[in-house]
Amino acid sequence: MHLDVESILITTEQLQEKVKELGAQITKDYKGKDLLAVCILKGSVIFFADLLRAIDLPLETDFVAISSYGHSTSSSGVVRLLKDLDQNIQGRNVLVVEDIIDSGLTLKYLLDNLSSRKPASLAVCTLLDKPERRMVDIDLAYNGFSIPDKFVVGYGLDYAEKYRNLPYIGVLKPEIYKD
């Protein structure tokens, strides 16, 4: 699987350092507050697990699954909620943890949905941001890395459900995903 990677964009060490930084900032910002961290499945799960260990606060977790990609490399524009939250978020401080923000359409759909449930606060922590692909405004409270418009895999990010277990963020060779 490493041979399918054209180049390493973000090393394992860089990921670990950034997760510690994000965790420290979240700890500071939410000190004394009731925090619910929400993982967007499946891509965010590895980042989410590491981030939780870097946050030095009592917190609760929940999970949502949304999809607009399928086995494609770009969003279909049709967003499906595959798994909803198990908890009521009204009056809670909610931190949505995302792996990557591309066009922003899928995340905007989720944030609008969650906002309608009247949380006390709603913030986003993303590992990766592709600002040049953005089609809607998304307010990022926490951003790990801004990256160029390349198709990346690893550290939870996939292509057709593969490559999530790479310990780094790598640029996938175009011949692997070209239709």
KOLGU-969433 format. One line per 5 residues: number of its first residue (from 1); for each residue x, y, z of N, C-alpha, C, O. Coordinates in pm, 1 decimal, padded with zeros to 6 digits. Example, Ala and Ser with C-alpha at 12.3 -4.5 7.8 and 13.67 -1.06 7.14 Angstrom:
REM residues 2
1	01319.0:-00569.0:00780.0:01230.0:-00450.0:00780.0:01320.0:-00330.0:00780.0:01423.6:-00331.9:00846.5; 01285.0:-00225.0:00708.0:01367.0:-00106.0:00714.0:01290.0:00003.0:00787.0:01340.9:00113.8:00803.9
***
This chain:
REM residues 179
1	00081.5:-00119.4:00000.0:00000.0:00000.0:00000.0:00086.1:00126.1:00000.0:00044.6:00228.6:-00054.1; 00204.8:00120.3:00059.6:00293.4:00237.4:00060.4:00338.2:00272.2:-00081.8:00366.8:00388.2:-00111.5; 00344.1:00172.4:-00168.5:00385.2:00195.8:-00306.5:00280.5:00273.4:-00385.9:00311.7:00329.5:-00490.9; 00156.7:00277.1:-00336.8:00049.5:00352.6:-00402.1:00055.2:00501.0:-00366.7:-00019.8:00581.1:-00422.3; 00143.4:00537.6:-00274.8:00155.5:00675.9:-00229.1:00265.4:00745.6:-00308.5:00380.0:00700.8:-00312.1
6	00227.8:00855.8:-00371.8:00320.8:00934.5:-00452.5:00422.9:01008.0:-00365.6:00541.5:01012.9:-00398.0; 00374.6:01065.6:-00253.8:00462.5:01138.3:-00162.5:00395.9:01149.7:-00026.5:00273.6:01142.2:-00014.2; 00478.8:01168.0:00075.1:00427.3:01190.2:00210.4:00412.3:01340.8:00229.4:00509.3:01415.9:00218.7; 00290.4:01383.6:00257.5:00261.2:01525.1:00275.6:00283.0:01568.2:00420.8:00337.0:01675.5:00447.6; 00239.7:01481.6:00515.0:00253.6:01511.8:00657.8:00301.2:01385.0:00727.7:00235.5:01281.2:00719.6
11	00412.6:01392.7:00794.8:00472.2:01275.3:00858.8:00398.0:01237.6:00987.0:00319.2:01315.6:01040.6; 00424.9:01117.5:01033.9:00368.9:01069.6:01159.7:00406.5:01163.7:01274.1:00322.5:01195.8:01358.3; 00530.4:01207.2:01277.3:00578.5:01296.3:01382.8:00507.5:01431.5:01377.2:00471.2:01486.5:01481.2; 00487.7:01484.8:01258.2:00416.0:01611.9:01244.0:00270.8:01598.6:01291.6:00216.9:01689.5:01354.6; 00209.1:01485.9:01260.9:00071.5:01460.5:01306.1:00065.2:01456.7:01458.1:-00021.5:01519.6:01518.8
16	00156.6:01383.4:01519.1:00157.0:01371.2:01665.1:00175.8:01506.9:01732.3:00108.9:01537.0:01831.2; 00265.4:01587.7:01679.7:00290.8:01720.5:01737.5:00168.2:01810.2:01723.5:00131.7:01880.8:01817.5; 00104.8:01807.5:01606.8:-00013.1:01892.3:01584.1:-00129.2:01848.7:01672.4:-00202.0:01933.3:01724.2; -00147.8:01718.9:01690.4:-00255.6:01669.8:01777.0:-00234.2:01718.6:01920.2:-00330.0:01758.4:01986.5; -00109.8:01716.2:01968.8:-00079.6:01767.0:02102.9:-00113.6:01915.3:02114.0:-00172.8:01958.4:02213.0
21	-00076.2:01993.3:02012.7:-00106.2:02137.1:02011.7:-00257.1:02162.0:02015.1:-00305.5:02243.5:02093.7; -00330.5:02091.7:01929.6:-00475.8:02108.7:01924.4:-00539.2:02068.9:02057.1:-00627.4:02138.3:02107.6; -00494.2:01957.0:02113.5:-00547.5:01910.1:02241.0:-00523.5:02010.7:02352.8:-00611.2:02032.9:02436.3; -00405.9:02071.4:02354.7:-00373.6:02171.3:02457.0:-00462.7:02294.4:02442.2:-00510.0:02348.8:02542.0; -00485.9:02338.5:02319.1:-00570.2:02455.8:02296.9:-00715.8:02427.6:02333.4:-00782.1:02511.7:02394.0
26	-00765.2:02310.1:02296.9:-00902.4:02271.2:02331.3:-00917.1:02261.5:02483.2:-01017.2:02306.5:02539.0; -00818.5:02203.4:02549.2:-00819.7:02194.0:02695.4:-00833.0:02332.7:02757.1:-00913.5:02353.4:02847.9; -00754.6:02426.9:02708.1:-00758.3:02563.7:02758.7:-00894.8:02628.2:02732.0:-00952.8:02690.5:02821.0; -00945.2:02613.2:02610.2:-01069.1:02680.6:02570.4:-01193.8:02625.3:02638.8:-01290.6:02698.6:02659.2; -01192.4:02498.6:02674.0:-01311.9:02435.6:02731.5:-01298.6:02406.2:02881.4:-01382.1:02336.0:02938.4
31	-01196.6:02458.3:02943.4:-01178.7:02436.4:03087.9:-01303.5:02482.6:03163.0:-01350.7:02594.7:03143.9; -01355.7:02396.1:03247.6:-01473.5:02429.0:03326.3:-01605.3:02419.1:03251.1:-01710.2:02453.1:03305.8; -01601.6:02373.2:03127.1:-01723.1:02361.5:03046.6:-01756.5:02214.6:03022.4:-01669.1:02127.9:03025.4; -01883.8:02189.1:02998.5:-01932.7:02055.9:02965.2:-01908.9:02033.0:02816.0:-01977.3:02092.5:02732.8; -01813.5:01948.1:02782.0:-01775.1:01928.3:02642.1:-01823.8:01793.9:02589.5:-01805.8:01690.1:02653.2
36	-01885.3:01798.1:02472.8:-01922.2:01677.6:02398.2:-01844.2:01680.7:02267.9:-01865.8:01768.6:02184.4; -01753.7:01585.4:02249.9:-01675.2:01574.3:02127.2:-01745.9:01476.7:02034.1:-01777.7:01364.3:02072.8; -01770.1:01521.0:01910.7:-01843.4:01440.6:01813.0:-01750.6:01403.8:01698.2:-01696.3:01490.7:01630.0; -01733.5:01275.3:01678.3:-01649.3:01222.8:01570.3:-01734.4:01197.6:01446.9:-01840.3:01135.3:01454.7; -01687.0:01246.9:01332.8:-01752.4:01216.5:01206.3:-01686.3:01091.0:01150.2:-01569.2:01091.1:01112.1
41	-01765.4:00984.2:01146.5:-01715.5:00855.5:01098.9:-01709.9:00852.6:00946.7:-01786.6:00923.1:00881.1; -01623.8:00775.2:00891.6:-01522.8:00689.9:00947.6:-01387.0:00757.9:00948.0:-01299.0:00721.8:01026.2; -01370.3:00855.1:00861.5:-01238.6:00913.8:00838.6:-01173.3:00978.0:00958.9:-01050.6:00981.3:00968.3; -01253.2:01028.9:01051.2:-01196.9:01103.4:01164.8:-01157.3:01016.1:01282.1:-01098.6:01066.4:01377.9; -01186.9:00888.0:01278.3:-01175.4:00804.8:01398.7:-01032.7:00797.6:01455.2:-01016.2:00798.6:01577.2
46	-00932.6:00790.7:01372.7:-00794.7:00782.0:01422.3:-00752.1:00916.0:01481.7:-00695.7:00920.7:01591.0; -00779.0:01024.1:01410.0:-00751.9:01158.6:01461.0:-00829.2:01182.5:01590.2:-00773.6:01235.2:01686.6; -00955.5:01144.8:01593.4:-01041.8:01162.6:01710.3:-00983.3:01092.1:01832.6:-00974.4:01150.9:01940.4; -00944.1:00967.2:01815.5:-00889.1:00890.3:01928.3:-00762.6:00956.1:01982.4:-00746.1:00968.2:02103.8; -00673.9:00998.2:01894.1:-00550.6:01063.7:01938.6:-00580.5:01199.6:02003.2:-00520.7:01235.3:02104.8
51	-00673.1:01274.3:01943.6:-00708.3:01405.4:01996.1:-00769.3:01394.5:02136.2:-00736.4:01473.8:02224.5; -00856.4:01298.2:02156.4:-00917.6:01280.5:02288.3:-00812.5:01258.6:02395.7:-00823.6:01312.3:02505.9; -00711.1:01180.3:02364.1:-00604.2:01154.4:02461.5:-00520.1:01278.1:02488.2:-00450.5:01285.2:02589.5; -00526.1:01376.4:02397.5:-00449.1:01500.2:02414.8:-00530.3:01609.8:02485.0:-00476.4:01715.6:02517.5; -00658.4:01584.8:02508.1:-00743.8:01681.2:02578.2:-00749.6:01641.4:02725.0:-00795.3:01532.2:02758.6
56	-00703.5:01729.5:02811.6:-00694.0:01700.6:02954.3:-00814.8:01757.7:03028.0:-00802.1:01846.1:03112.7; -00932.1:01705.0:02993.8:-01058.8:01747.4:03054.0:-01153.7:01628.0:03057.8:-01142.9:01537.2:02975.4; -01246.8:01628.1:03153.4:-01353.6:01529.1:03142.9:-01442.8:01569.9:03024.7:-01478.5:01687.0:03011.0; -01477.5:01475.1:02941.6:-01562.3:01503.5:02826.7:-01642.3:01380.1:02791.5:-01613.7:01270.2:02839.1; -01741.1:01398.8:02709.1:-01819.0:01287.9:02656.7:-01797.7:01281.3:02506.6:-01755.2:01378.7:02444.4
61	-01827.4:01165.6:02449.1:-01810.2:01148.1:02306.0:-01938.7:01096.3:02243.0:-02022.0:01034.1:02308.9; -01952.4:01123.5:02114.8:-02061.0:01068.5:02035.2:-02011.1:01060.8:01891.2:-01903.8:01111.4:01858.2; -02089.9:00997.5:01807.6:-02047.9:00971.6:01670.3:-02162.1:00996.9:01573.0:-02278.2:00968.4:01602.4; -02127.0:01051.1:01456.4:-02220.5:01061.8:01345.2:-02151.0:01005.2:01222.7:-02028.3:01004.3:01213.1; -02231.8:00958.6:01130.5:-02178.0:00913.3:01002.1:-02258.9:00982.0:00892.8:-02381.6:00972.6:00888.5
66	-02187.7:01050.7:00805.3:-02250.7:01116.1:00691.4:-02172.3:01078.7:00567.3:-02054.6:01043.4:00575.5; -02237.1:01086.3:00453.2:-02169.2:01048.2:00331.0:-02213.9:01135.1:00215.2:-02331.9:01167.1:00200.9; -02116.8:01172.8:00132.5:-02148.0:01237.6:00005.7:-02048.0:01193.9:-00101.0:-02049.6:01244.5:-00213.2; -01961.1:01099.8:-00065.2:-01856.1:01057.2:-00157.0:-01877.9:00919.1:-00218.3:-01854.9:00901.0:-00337.9; -01921.8:00821.7:-00139.0:-01925.6:00684.7:-00189.0:-01784.1:00639.7:-00218.6:-01695.0:00655.1:-00135.1
71	-01762.4:00583.4:-00338.5:-01628.1:00539.3:-00377.5:-01562.1:00637.3:-00473.6:-01466.1:00602.7:-00542.5; -01613.8:00759.7:-00477.9:-01560.6:00861.1:-00567.3:-01454.7:00943.8:-00495.2:-01436.7:00932.0:-00374.0; -01385.1:01027.8:-00571.9:-01285.0:01117.3:-00513.1:-01339.7:01257.1:-00495.1:-01268.5:01345.2:-00446.9; -01465.0:01279.8:-00532.9:-01526.8:01410.2:-00511.8:-01669.6:01391.5:-00463.9:-01732.3:01288.3:-00488.2; -01719.4:01493.0:-00395.5:-01852.5:01486.4:-00336.9:-01959.3:01479.7:-00444.6:-01949.8:01546.3:-00547.7
76	-02060.7:01398.6:-00419.4:-02173.3:01388.2:-00512.2:-02268.4:01505.7:-00496.0:-02351.8:01531.1:-00582.9; -02255.9:01577.6:-00384.0:-02347.4:01686.9:-00354.7:-02471.7:01641.3:-00280.7:-02545.0:01723.7:-00226.2; -02496.2:01512.0:-00278.1:-02609.3:01455.3:-00204.9:-02555.8:01403.0:-00072.2:-02474.4:01310.7:-00069.4; -02601.8:01462.3:00037.5:-02553.3:01425.5:00169.9:-02652.7:01331.3:00235.9:-02773.0:01357.2:00237.4; -02602.0:01223.4:00289.6:-02686.3:01127.3:00361.1:-02635.6:01114.7:00503.8:-02515.9:01098.0:00527.1
81	-02728.9:01123.1:00600.2:-02696.7:01098.9:00740.1:-02713.1:00949.5:00763.5:-02824.8:00897.9:00763.7; -02601.1:00880.4:00783.2:-02602.2:00734.9:00797.5:-02618.2:00690.8:00942.6:-02675.7:00585.5:00970.2; -02566.9:00772.2:01035.4:-02580.1:00745.2:01178.6:-02590.0:00878.2:01250.8:-02503.5:00964.6:01236.4; -02696.6:00893.9:01328.7:-02718.1:01017.7:01402.9:-02657.1:01005.8:01542.3:-02617.9:00897.4:01585.5; -02649.9:01119.1:01611.5:-02602.0:01121.9:01749.6:-02692.9:01037.6:01838.1:-02812.4:01024.3:01811.9
86	-02635.0:00981.6:01942.2:-02713.0:00908.4:02042.7:-02760.4:01001.5:02153.5:-02855.7:00969.4:02224.5; -02694.5:01117.3:02169.4:-02723.3:01207.4:02281.2:-02796.2:01333.3:02234.5:-02782.7:01377.0:02120.2; -02872.6:01389.0:02325.9:-02935.8:01518.5:02304.9:-02827.7:01624.8:02325.9:-02757.9:01622.0:02427.3; -02812.9:01717.7:02232.5:-02707.2:01818.2:02244.2:-02758.4:01955.2:02287.4:-02680.5:02050.0:02297.0; -02886.6:01966.6:02313.0:-02941.1:02095.8:02354.5:-02869.8:02144.3:02480.5:-02861.2:02073.2:02580.6
91	-02818.5:02268.4:02472.6:-02749.6:02328.4:02585.8:-02608.4:02277.9:02610.1:-02546.0:02315.9:02709.2; -02556.8:02193.6:02522.3:-02422.0:02136.4:02538.7:-02320.2:02213.0:02454.2:-02355.8:02275.6:02354.4; -02194.5:02207.7:02494.8:-02084.2:02259.8:02414.0:-02035.9:02145.6:02325.4:-01979.3:02047.7:02373.9; -02058.7:02159.1:02196.3:-02031.8:02051.4:02101.1:-01911.0:02087.3:02015.5:-01904.9:02194.6:01955.6; -01815.5:01995.6:02011.2:-01697.4:02009.2:01925.4:-01703.1:01899.1:01820.9:-01688.9:01781.2:01853.3
96	-01723.8:01937.2:01696.5:-01729.3:01841.8:01585.8:-01587.1:01820.0:01536.5:-01516.7:01915.7:01504.2; -01544.4:01693.2:01530.6:-01409.0:01659.1:01487.7:-01415.4:01593.8:01349.8:-01477.0:01488.8:01331.2; -01350.0:01659.1:01254.2:-01353.1:01618.7:01113.9:-01212.0:01586.7:01067.0:-01115.2:01644.2:01116.9; -01199.9:01495.6:00971.9:-01068.1:01462.0:00918.7:-01020.6:01564.2:00816.0:-00906.4:01609.9:00821.1; -01109.9:01600.0:00721.9:-01069.4:01691.3:00614.6:-01190.5:01771.7:00568.7:-01301.8:01719.8:00559.9
101	-01166.8:01898.1:00539.9:-01271.6:01982.7:00484.1:-01229.1:02020.6:00342.9:-01123.9:02080.7:00321.1; -01312.8:01984.1:00249.5:-01287.0:02006.9:00108.1:-01380.4:02118.2:00061.3:-01351.8:02235.4:00085.8; -01489.1:02085.8:-00004.1:-01584.5:02188.2:-00048.5:-01655.4:02252.3:00069.9:-01695.5:02368.6:00063.7; -01670.8:02175.7:00178.4:-01741.8:02224.0:00295.6:-01890.5:02194.1:00293.0:-01959.0:02216.7:00392.8; -01942.1:02144.1:00182.3:-02086.4:02121.0:00167.9:-02138.7:02017.1:00266.7:-02243.0:02037.8:00328.7
106	-02068.1:01906.9:00281.7:-02112.7:01801.1:00372.2:-02109.8:01849.9:00516.9:-02204.5:01827.5:00592.3; -02002.1:01916.0:00554.7:-01991.3:01966.4:00691.9:-02095.6:02074.2:00718.9:-02153.7:02077.8:00827.4; -02120.3:02162.1:00621.9:-02222.7:02265.5:00640.5:-02359.3:02201.4:00664.8:-02435.1:02246.6:00750.6; -02389.9:02097.6:00590.2:-02516.3:02025.8:00610.0:-02525.2:01974.8:00754.3:-02627.6:01991.5:00820.6; -02416.7:01912.4:00802.2:-02415.8:01859.1:00938.6:-02427.0:01971.2:01042.0:-02504.1:01960.0:01137.4
111	-02351.4:02078.1:01024.0:-02354.0:02188.6:01120.1:-02492.3:02254.2:01126.1:-02539.4:02289.5:01234.3; -02556.4:02270.4:01012.2:-02692.8:02325.0:01010.5:-02787.5:02233.3:01086.3:-02872.7:02279.5:01162.2; -02771.9:02103.1:01065.2:-02854.6:02004.0:01133.9:-02832.7:02012.8:01285.1:-02928.9:02016.2:01361.9; -02707.3:02016.3:01327.4:-02676.3:02021.6:01470.2:-02718.9:02155.1:01532.4:-02767.3:02157.6:01645.5; -02701.6:02264.3:01460.5:-02742.2:02396.1:01511.7:-02891.2:02400.7:01543.3:-02932.8:02465.7:01639.2
116	-02970.4:02332.5:01463.6:-03115.9:02332.6:01484.8:-03153.9:02264.6:01616.7:-03266.9:02278.3:01663.4; -03060.1:02191.7:01676.1:-03084.6:02121.5:01803.0:-03047.7:02206.9:01924.2:-03055.1:02160.5:02037.9; -03008.4:02330.6:01899.7:-02982.5:02431.4:02002.7:-02871.9:02395.9:02103.7:-02895.3:02396.9:02224.6; -02751.7:02364.7:02053.4:-02640.4:02345.7:02147.9:-02599.8:02480.4:02207.1:-02627.2:02584.8:02148.0; -02534.7:02478.9:02323.5:-02483.5:02602.7:02384.1:-02377.3:02663.5:02293.4:-02372.1:02785.2:02275.2
121	-02292.8:02578.0:02236.8:-02192.2:02621.6:02139.4:-02165.5:02507.0:02043.1:-02186.9:02390.1:02075.1; -02118.8:02542.7:01925.9:-02089.3:02444.0:01822.0:-01962.3:02488.9:01751.4:-01959.6:02594.9:01688.9; -01857.6:02408.8:01761.2:-01729.2:02443.3:01701.2:-01677.3:02324.6:01621.1:-01720.6:02210.8:01639.4; -01582.7:02354.5:01531.3:-01524.4:02252.2:01444.5:-01374.4:02244.2:01466.2:-01305.3:02346.0:01472.0; -01325.4:02122.2:01478.1:-01182.0:02093.0:01478.2:-01156.0:02001.2:01360.5:-01209.8:01890.6:01355.0
126	-01075.1:02045.1:01267.5:-01040.9:01961.6:01153.0:-00890.7:01935.3:01150.3:-00810.0:02020.4:01187.6; -00856.2:01817.2:01106.0:-00714.9:01785.7:01089.7:-00660.1:01854.3:00965.2:-00552.6:01914.3:00968.6; -00734.8:01845.2:00855.2:-00689.0:01898.0:00727.4:-00792.3:01991.4:00667.1:-00912.8:01969.7:00679.4; -00743.4:02095.2:00602.1:-00829.4:02191.5:00535.0:-00774.3:02216.5:00395.0:-00655.3:02242.6:00377.5; -00862.7:02208.3:00295.7:-00827.3:02243.0:00157.7:-00901.4:02371.6:00121.5:-01006.1:02366.3:00057.0
131	-00848.6:02486.4:00162.0:-00922.4:02612.1:00143.4:-00952.9:02645.7:-00002.4:-01055.3:02708.0:-00030.6; -00866.5:02605.9:-00095.1:-00890.5:02642.8:-00235.0:-01008.5:02566.8:-00296.0:-01054.3:02602.1:-00404.7; -01058.1:02463.9:-00228.7:-01172.8:02387.7:-00278.7:-01305.0:02431.2:-00214.7:-01411.2:02382.2:-00253.0; -01299.2:02521.8:-00118.8:-01416.5:02559.6:-00040.2:-01524.1:02623.9:-00126.2:-01497.0:02713.6:-00206.0; -01647.0:02576.0:-00108.2:-01762.5:02630.7:-00178.7:-01856.8:02705.3:-00083.8:-01940.9:02783.1:-00128.8
136	-01843.3:02681.8:00046.9:-01925.4:02750.0:00147.8:-01834.6:02791.5:00263.1:-01728.8:02732.5:00284.9; -01877.0:02892.9:00335.5:-01799.6:02937.7:00451.3:-01817.8:02840.9:00567.3:-01930.0:02804.5:00602.1; -01707.4:02800.2:00625.9:-01706.9:02717.4:00746.0:-01613.2:02785.4:00845.2:-01497.9:02814.5:00813.1; -01663.1:02810.4:00965.3:-01580.8:02869.5:01069.4:-01504.5:02757.6:01140.0:-01564.4:02671.6:01204.5; -01372.6:02759.5:01127.2:-01288.9:02657.3:01188.2:-01228.9:02710.5:01317.4:-01145.2:02800.7:01314.7
141	-01270.8:02655.9:01428.9:-01213.1:02694.0:01557.4:-01072.1:02638.1:01570.2:-00983.9:02701.8:01627.9; -01051.6:02518.4:01515.8:-00922.8:02449.2:01526.3:-00891.3:02384.2:01391.9:-00971.4:02307.8:01338.2; -00772.9:02415.9:01338.2:-00731.6:02360.9:01209.8:-00589.6:02307.1:01221.7:-00497.1:02380.7:01256.0; -00573.0:02178.6:01193.1:-00440.7:02118.3:01199.5:-00348.4:02167.7:01090.2:-00246.1:02230.3:01118.4; -00383.5:02140.2:00966.3:-00298.8:02173.5:00852.2:-00384.6:02220.2:00735.1:-00488.2:02160.4:00706.1
146	-00342.2:02325.7:00668.8:-00399.3:02362.5:00539.2:-00314.0:02293.3:00434.7:-00191.1:02300.3:00438.0; -00381.2:02226.1:00341.4:-00307.4:02147.3:00242.5:-00348.7:02187.5:00101.3:-00455.2:02245.7:00080.9; -00262.5:02155.5:00003.4:-00297.0:02184.4:-00135.9:-00405.2:02088.2:-00186.0:-00438.8:01990.1:-00119.7; -00457.5:02118.4:-00302.1:-00563.8:02038.6:-00362.1:-00505.3:01910.0:-00422.9:-00489.7:01897.2:-00544.3; -00474.3:01817.7:-00334.8:-00423.0:01685.3:-00373.1:-00513.3:01580.5:-00308.5:-00573.4:01606.0:-00204.2
151	-00522.8:01462.8:-00370.3:-00603.2:01356.0:-00311.2:-00516.6:01280.6:-00210.3:-00420.3:01213.1:-00246.8; -00553.4:01293.9:-00081.5:-00471.0:01239.9:00025.5:-00538.6:01122.8:00096.5:-00661.1:01112.6:00102.2; -00454.3:01035.2:00150.1:-00499.6:00918.5:00225.3:-00410.0:00901.0:00347.1:-00303.3:00961.4:00357.4; -00455.7:00817.4:00438.2:-00377.4:00785.8:00556.6:-00431.7:00852.5:00680.4:-00505.9:00950.4:00671.6; -00394.9:00799.8:00796.2:-00435.9:00853.0:00925.8:-00588.2:00868.2:00931.0:-00640.8:00966.7:00983.0
156	-00656.9:00768.7:00876.2:-00802.2:00767.0:00876.6:-00865.3:00799.1:00742.5:-00976.7:00754.7:00714.7; -00796.8:00875.0:00659.1:-00852.4:00909.6:00528.5:-00833.8:00792.7:00432.5:-00733.3:00721.8:00436.2; -00934.1:00775.0:00346.3:-00932.2:00656.1:00261.2:-00955.5:00688.5:00114.8:-00991.6:00800.3:00077.9; -00933.8:00588.1:00034.2:-00986.3:00581.2:-00101.8:-01050.8:00443.7:-00111.1:-00983.5:00341.8:-00095.4; -01181.2:00441.0:-00136.7:-01257.5:00316.0:-00147.2:-01234.0:00226.1:-00025.3:-01217.2:00104.8:-00038.0
161	-01233.2:00288.9:00093.6:-01218.2:00221.3:00222.9:-01078.3:00165.7:00249.5:-01058.3:00094.7:00348.0; -00982.7:00196.4:00164.5:-00845.7:00148.8:00184.2:-00755.2:00266.1:00223.1:-00790.8:00382.4:00203.9; -00639.0:00234.1:00277.5:-00531.5:00328.0:00312.7:-00553.5:00401.8:00445.3:-00468.1:00480.8:00485.4; -00665.7:00378.0:00514.5:-00691.3:00447.1:00641.2:-00580.5:00419.9:00743.6:-00553.2:00504.3:00829.0; -00517.4:00303.7:00735.7:-00420.7:00261.8:00836.1:-00278.0:00310.4:00809.9:-00186.7:00273.2:00883.6
166	-00257.0:00391.5:00708.3:-00124.9:00451.2:00690.1:-00098.3:00545.7:00808.2:-00188.7:00618.7:00849.0; 00022.0:00545.8:00863.1:00050.3:00627.9:00981.6:00083.4:00773.5:00949.4:00117.8:00849.6:01039.8; 00074.0:00813.1:00825.0:00104.8:00947.8:00777.7:-00003.8:00989.8:00679.1:-00089.8:00909.8:00642.4; 00001.0:01116.9:00636.4:-00087.7:01165.0:00530.4:-00005.8:01164.4:00402.3:00097.0:01231.4:00392.6; -00052.3:01088.3:00304.7:00018.9:01077.6:00178.5:-00068.5:01115.0:00060.8:-00191.0:01104.5:00066.4
171	-00004.0:01158.7:-00045.6:-00072.8:01189.2:-00170.1:-00081.8:01058.7:-00249.1:00019.7:00996.0:-00279.6; -00203.7:01019.4:-00281.4:-00225.1:00895.2:-00355.1:-00189.0:00915.6:-00501.9:-00221.9:01018.7:-00560.4; -00121.8:00818.0:-00560.9:-00086.5:00823.8:-00702.4:-00214.7:00830.8:-00785.5:-00305.8:00750.8:-00764.1; -00223.3:00924.6:-00879.4:-00346.4:00940.3:-00958.6:-00391.6:00812.5:-01031.8:-00511.4:00790.3:-01049.0; -00298.2:00730.6:-01073.9:-00338.3:00610.4:-01146.5:-00416.5:00512.3:-01058.4:-00483.7:00422.9:-01110.0
176	-00408.3:00528.3:-00927.6:-00480.8:00441.0:-00835.5:-00629.5:00474.9:-00834.7:-00713.3:00385.4:-00824.3; -00662.8:00603.7:-00845.8:-00803.2:00643.8:-00831.2:-00867.6:00696.2:-00959.1:-00986.9:00726.5:-00957.9; -00795.6:00708.0:-01066.6:-00856.6:00754.9:-01190.5:-00957.2:00652.7:-01241.0:-00928.6:00533.2:-01249.5; -01076.8:00703.3:-01274.5:-01184.4:00613.9:-01320.7:-01165.8:00573.0:-01464.0:-01247.3:00498.3:-01518.0
***
